Amino acid sequence: MPAEDTRLTDAALMREAVALARDNMRGGGRPFGAVVAFEGQVVARGVNEILASHDPTAHAEIQAIRHASRALGRPRLDGCVVYASGHPCPMCMAAMHMCGIARAFYAYSNEDGEPYGLSTAAVYAQMALPPEGQSLPLRALRPDGEDGLYAEWQAAGRP
């Protein structure tokens, strides 16, 4: 008899992300939850913890990615899929790109969140501008005589 297929569907995984968001909201947090899955199996879960932790980077997707990396014992999450209750912000999208997430889904759009102050569309608009046109100034400033940091890193054989 073949082994039972215990993989969850995309819809079931998204329902779990939304349930996490609702539970987090009922506990005093923001209404965001996320699940990281690999081949239909939950690897990790996360909820938005910015209010509890006073950490503005503690978004549900980031928390789920952190937990998934620890659970799998590696920083790369190639082949994993993120299910987010809300449209991921640019920070969360960047993290997904950087760790190799294969696909991502969201339940509630920026348009859905806008009337409640939960949209990150304005941040996406800023990020679409060239750095010199963004509202947050970013300029290069290397101390005199500083030029070997990356070469030192490579010479040390760091991964």
C-alpha positions in Angstrom: 0.0 0.0 0.0 1.5 3.4 -1.0 2.2 5.9 1.7 -0.5 8.5 2.4 0.1 11.8 0.8 0.1 14.3 3.6 0.9 17.4 1.6 -1.3 20.4 2.2 -2.9 22.3 -0.7 -2.1 26.0 -1.3 -5.5 26.9 -0.1 -5.1 25.0 3.2 -1.7 26.6 3.8 -3.2 30.0 3.1 -6.0 29.3 5.5 -3.4 28.6 8.2 -1.7 31.9 7.5 -4.9 33.8 7.8 -5.8 31.9 11.0 -2.4 32.8 12.5 -3.1 36.4 11.6 -6.5 36.3 13.2 -5.2 34.7 16.4 -2.4 37.2 16.6 -4.9 40.1 16.2 -7.1 38.7 18.9 -4.0 38.5 21.2 -3.3 42.2 20.7 -0.9 42.0 17.7 -1.3 43.1 14.2 -3.4 41.0 11.7 -0.6 39.3 9.9 0.5 35.6 9.8 2.7 33.6 7.5 3.6 30.0 6.8 6.7 28.7 5.1 6.2 25.3 3.4 8.3 22.9 1.5 6.6 20.3 -0.8 3.3 21.0 0.9 4.5 20.5 4.4 4.7 23.3 7.0 8.3 24.1 7.9 7.6 27.2 10.0 5.0 29.7 11.0 5.3 33.3 12.0 3.1 36.2 13.2 3.7 39.9 13.2 5.5 40.7 16.5 6.4 44.3 16.1 4.2 45.5 18.9 5.2 42.8 21.4 9.0 43.0 20.5 9.3 46.7 19.6 11.2 45.3 16.6 10.0 47.0 13.4 11.4 44.1 11.3 9.4 41.4 13.1 6.9 41.0 10.3 5.1 37.7 10.0 7.0 36.7 6.8 10.4 37.6 8.4 9.6 35.7 11.5 8.5 32.6 9.5 11.7 32.8 7.4 13.8 33.0 10.6 12.0 30.0 12.1 12.3 28.1 8.8 16.0 28.7 8.5 16.6 27.5 12.1 14.3 24.5 11.6 16.1 23.5 8.4 19.6 24.4 9.7 20.5 26.6 6.7 20.0 30.2 5.6 18.9 29.2 2.1 15.2 28.2 1.7 15.4 27.2 -2.0 12.1 25.5 -3.1 10.1 26.8 -0.1 6.9 28.7 -0.5 5.6 31.5 1.6 1.9 32.0 2.4 1.2 35.4 3.9 -2.1 36.8 5.1 -1.3 40.2 3.8 0.6 41.5 0.8 4.3 41.3 1.7 6.1 44.6 2.2 9.3 45.4 0.3 11.5 44.3 3.2 9.8 40.9 3.3 10.0 40.5 -0.4 13.7 41.3 -0.4 14.2 38.7 2.4 12.3 36.1 0.3 14.5 36.9 -2.7 17.7 36.7 -0.7 16.9 33.3 0.9 15.7 31.6 -2.2 11.9 31.4 -1.7 10.5 29.8 -4.8 7.0 31.3 -4.7 4.8 33.5 -2.5 1.1 33.9 -2.1 -1.0 36.5 -0.1 -4.6 36.7 0.9 -5.2 40.4 1.4 -3.9 43.0 -1.0 -2.4 46.4 -0.3 -5.7 47.8 -1.6 -7.6 45.7 1.0 -5.3 47.1 3.7 -5.3 50.7 2.7 -8.5 51.9 4.5 -7.1 50.4 7.7 -3.5 51.8 7.5 -2.2 48.4 6.6 -0.9 49.0 3.1 2.8 49.2 2.1 2.1 50.6 -1.4 3.8 53.9 -0.4 6.9 52.0 0.5 6.8 50.2 -2.8 6.5 53.5 -4.6 9.6 54.9 -2.8 11.6 51.8 -3.6 10.7 52.2 -7.3 12.5 55.5 -7.3 16.3 55.8 -7.9 18.1 56.1 -4.5 18.7 59.8 -5.0 15.0 60.4 -5.4 13.8 58.6 -2.4 12.7 60.4 0.8 15.3 58.5 2.8 18.7 59.8 1.8 21.3 57.1 1.1 24.8 58.1 0.3 28.1 56.3 0.2 30.6 57.2 3.0 33.7 55.1 3.2 36.3 56.1 5.9 39.7 57.2 4.5 42.0 54.2 4.1 39.2 51.7 4.3 39.3 49.5 1.2 39.9 45.9 2.1 36.9 44.6 4.0 35.5 42.3 1.3 38.9 41.1 0.1 39.7 40.2 3.7 36.4 38.2 3.9 37.2 36.4 0.7 40.8 35.7 1.8 39.5 34.2 5.0 37.5 31.6 3.0 34.1 32.7 4.3 31.1 31.1 2.7 
